[in-house]
Amino acid sequence: MEATTSLLDADAVGDLVLLDPLTEESLLQTLRERFRRSDIYTYIGNVVISVNPYRSLPIYTPEKVQEYRNCNFFAVKPHIYAIADDAYRSLRDRDRDQCILITGESGAGKTEASKLVMSYVAAVCSKGEEVDRVKEQLLQSNPVLEAFGNAKTVRNDNSSRFGKYMDVEFDFKGEPLGGVISNYLLEKSRVVRHVKGERNFHIFYQLLAGGSAQLLQQLKLRQDCRHYGYLNRETSGLPGVDDAANFHTMQDAMRVIGFSPAEVTALLEVTAVVLKLGNVQLSSSYQASGMEASSITEPQELQEICELIGLDPGILERALCSRTVKARDETVLTTLSVPQGYYGRDALAKNIYSRLFDWLVNRINTSIQVKPGKQRKVMGVLDIYGFEIFQDNGFEQFIINYCNEKLQQIFILMTLKEEQEEYVREGIQWTPVEFFDNSIICNLIENSKCGILAMLDEECLRPGVVNEDTFLTKLNQLFATHKHYESRETQNARHVMDASLPLQCFRIHHYAGKVTYNVTGFIERNNDLLFRDLSQAMWAARHTLLRSLFPEGDPQKVSLKLPPTAGFQFKASVATLMKNLYSKNPNYIRCIKPNETKTAMVFTPELVLAQIRYLGLMENVRVRRAGYAFRQLYGPFLERYKMLSPRTWPRWAGSDREGAEVLLAELAFPPEELAFGHTKIFIRSPRTLFDLEGSRQARVVQLAVLIQKTFRGWRCRTQYQLMRKSQIIISAWFRGHVQKNKYKQMKRSALVIQAYARGWKVRRAYRRYFRSAASACLANFIYRRLVQKFLMGLRRNLPPLAVLDRTWPPAPYKFLAEANQELRSIFYRWKCKKYREQLTPQRRALLQAKLCASELFKDKKKLYSKSLQQPFQGEYLGLTQNPKYQKLHAVAKDKLVMADTVRKVNRASGKTVPRLLLLTTEHLVLADPKAAQPKTVLSLGDIRSVSVTRFSDGFLALHLKETSAVGSKGDFLLVSDHLIELVTRLHQTLLDTRAQALPLHIADQFSTRFQKGDVAVTVVESAKAGSDVPVCKKRGSHKMEVLVH
């Protein structure tokens, strides 16, 4: 519906065949309006017109591909996917070879259009490893050919400077097998010169920007574009274009196509040779005979070129500065002047690049070509230069416009043929159509005896002085009376004064307009001569690829026959192309450039009107609507317009054709406006179709109102019925609810009354038999029964025996709460007893030590919480494994309790030294770790008390009794990594051996006794302290400050 509405929109019809009235102004306005709406595609029948938006549009998504896949061409909005799908399905389902002709001027979007066609065909083909490989190779040929064949021009940043025709070949299932690419008329003159504001071919800039330093060194190139004459010694910057990324994309594409690394290297080497040839400079000199000669100014560039291609520099220098002329049996070596030398140098560069491009196309064809013997179908895509009218038109514009004349000729003939075939197929009488037959212009150019190309070849081959003046004179004589040819001389003969036609020019009245051609350079470019010496020099090179490009340079195959001219070759190529196109079903895409500045969504009417004229769009529309402007299958036609007749609405029981005839008979259209074919209805004028569409729109409004009215009535009735049904249900439930509540209340009242009455009767009857002790007996029975039930339930639901599990069932009655709590305490103590009985002696001792540590340090010292997860090992020195320490144990002569390494604080300086500490049942020994010799042996009875800090450090003060033999030097200050365990075991040992507890002081300040008097120790928590070792600092003779972390 949306697509048909778009096609029939009177303000911006999607098909220009339906344009009414048909004028240049209305056609231009329609394209402008559709472009404003971002509808860049428009139909002329099955021809697609594409207006370049110069920006990305969201109309090429995978969802769009699925929308246009297997669709009816006119059932969707105009789109390039529609023509691609129609061509692909015609090829796959009807076994008809197809070709898609894409034309338009530079910058109109031809290259992008061809990419979109190829990407769509690739997307709708079936999947598979081999199929995907072929599709990828076909798609990846684009980046390679664009790099070597495209360039930035004033009109287009990615202008194709060659014509490309690709035949994509499919099997009977419609899966791609491969393809063949043909190229036409590469603009090789761009290699040696291009105007300011344009660029040379992309590959030169991509190579310099994207090539690695190693590659550029191998190719003897510099990265700066300003170093090269063929690049006009200008910078390469182009907004929005990343030459380096494009170079890597091109290399990846070559890898996918199947180029070997050696082939890629050889290709880039030849490209570098072309670029460096532009830097070969010549200087003028004179021989002894007085003749002018030329020589190489700077041999360095020549030397590097010869190193790249494996050639003796002397051979290439002679070929550039001299020429061998053969006359009969004599060979004469003549020197070249500087202009002649530069001509030869440029001719060599152009020929190398042109032949390299041909080799590149052939190499791609080798990879993508189909194996012989397979049955195949073909879809050709022609992306070729459009009609060109410049301020100064030369030889290239002449043959480009000749090609467009041939394409216009085939378009008109094939369109008329298709129209006539459809009329015959539908049984409609064919009326001959009047149209401009441009075969007279084609004959003017290509006639083999007296055409312009034939005259140009004749002038090029004629001996004697040959120049453009003689060529133009001959044309004026031959075509003096031709109505499509004029020059200053023919105008004078006709007494016509036209100052816009210069002397050195002639003008041809093409189908697209008048074009003035300047004959200067026609003969030179048509000859396209390359001196034999240069061909032989290239043949002499050891570079395999370059050598293969110049087979005529083989001295054993020297031929004096002149090579065919450029015009002759192009004429033959066009003839082959036309033959190829005539054998296929054509599909057309006409590309239009909306403005000269490449600005997004800007429409310049004057520029577009000029393109409308030289694309022949008006002629296309007139031919397409020469008989009947609109035709459609009976089924879709009846489906769209059946509501206009009560006999066909809402359903028609007969055939589609009968329904269409009945419908149109009731609408009373003039008989000459309609024709009924076998499968289609034909309508002559667009006005009739628009009247039909207007009637349909009015009827649709009426039907919409009817549908809305009916729907609103149905919705209100349905809502009312639902509300009524709901009200009845709610009322019924409410009444039932009220009655049930009333019944329940009555039942409860009756039961209460009955209970009171029965109780009164029983009490009165039992009163005489009632005993005074009955209530106490009953109470005791109930009490015992509840206690028994509680104990039996407790037996069944005892908690797990895990010591840490403190759960216990709650008391079911308040009078059992105290007993339940006592039982809980008994059960928990019993669990603990069972757990203790299962412990090993070692485990029991360890837990007792942990319990003792908890009593000493819990909630008093921060280090205690960190020690919980650390098991008390006691022996940390490995005395039994280390023979060196065994004698220490012998000194103590009693049972070892703990052995560890501690750090003793020097009483004078506060510095620490390592010591070995052994705690036995009777002594505490401090020993030197190096010599393993005891330094101090303390009796446990000499220890008065121990002081520690409340922080997370291992600092302790061991206070000794004054009567002790060792205590004369004063108390000991120690730092231990296992402080909690050391103090705990010392405490336990004193309890076990002497039945006295260890006096333990936990404070930040305490007093110690040294040999020189008492010292006040202050413990400070500071970030300056190390993470493990406290820092002790003496503050005078009676103060010490300990910094802990």
ABEGO torsion letter per residue (X at the ends): XAAAAAAABAABBABAAABOBBBAAAAAAAAAAAAAAGBABBBBEABBBBBBAGBBBBAABAAAAAAABGBBAAABBBBAAAAAAAAAAAAAAAGBBBBBBBBEBBGAGAAAAAAAAAAAAAAABBBEAAAAAAAAAAAAAAAAAAAAABBBBAABABBBABBBBBBBBBBAAGBBAEBBBBBBGBBAAAAABBBBGBBBBAAAAAAAAABBAAAAAAAGBBABAAABAAAGGBBABBBGBBAAAAAAAAAAAAAAAGBBAAAAAAAAAAAAAAAAAAABBBBBBBBAAGBBBBBBABAAAAAAAAAAAGBBAAAAAAAAABBBBBBEABBBBBBBBAAAAAAAAAAAAAAAAAAAAAAAAAAAAAAABBBBGBBBBBBBBBBBBBBBBBABBBAAAAAAAAAAAAAAAAAAAAAAAAAAAAAAAAGBBBBBBBBBBAAAAAAAAABAAABAAAAAAAAAABBEBBBAAAAAAAAAAAAAABAABBBAAAAAAAGBBBAABBAABBBBBBAAEBBBBBABGAAAAAAGBBBAAAAAAAAABABAAAAAABAAABAAABBABBBBBAAAAAAAAAAAAAAAAAABBBBBBBBBBABAAGBBGBBBAAAAAAAAAAAGAAAAAAAAAABBABBBBAAAAAAAAAAABAAAOABBABBAAAAAAAAAAAAGBBAAABBBBAABBBBABAAAAAAAAAAAAAAAAAAAAAAAAAAAAAAAAAAAAAAAAAAAAAAAAAAAAAAAAAAAAAAAAAAAAAAAAAAAAAAAAAAAABBAAAAAAAAAAAAAAAAAAAAAAAAAABBBABAABABBBBBABAAAAAAAAAAAAAAAAAAAAAAAAABBAAAAAAAAAAAAAAAAABGABAAAAAAAABBBAGBAAGAAABAAAAAAAAAAGBBBABBBBBBBBBAAAGBBBBBBBBBBAABBBBBBAAAGBBABBBBAAABABBBBBABABABBBBBBBAABAAAAAEBBBBBBABAAAAAAAAAAAAAAAAGBBBBBBBBABBBBBBAAEBBBBBBBBBAABBAABBBBBBBEAABBBBBBX
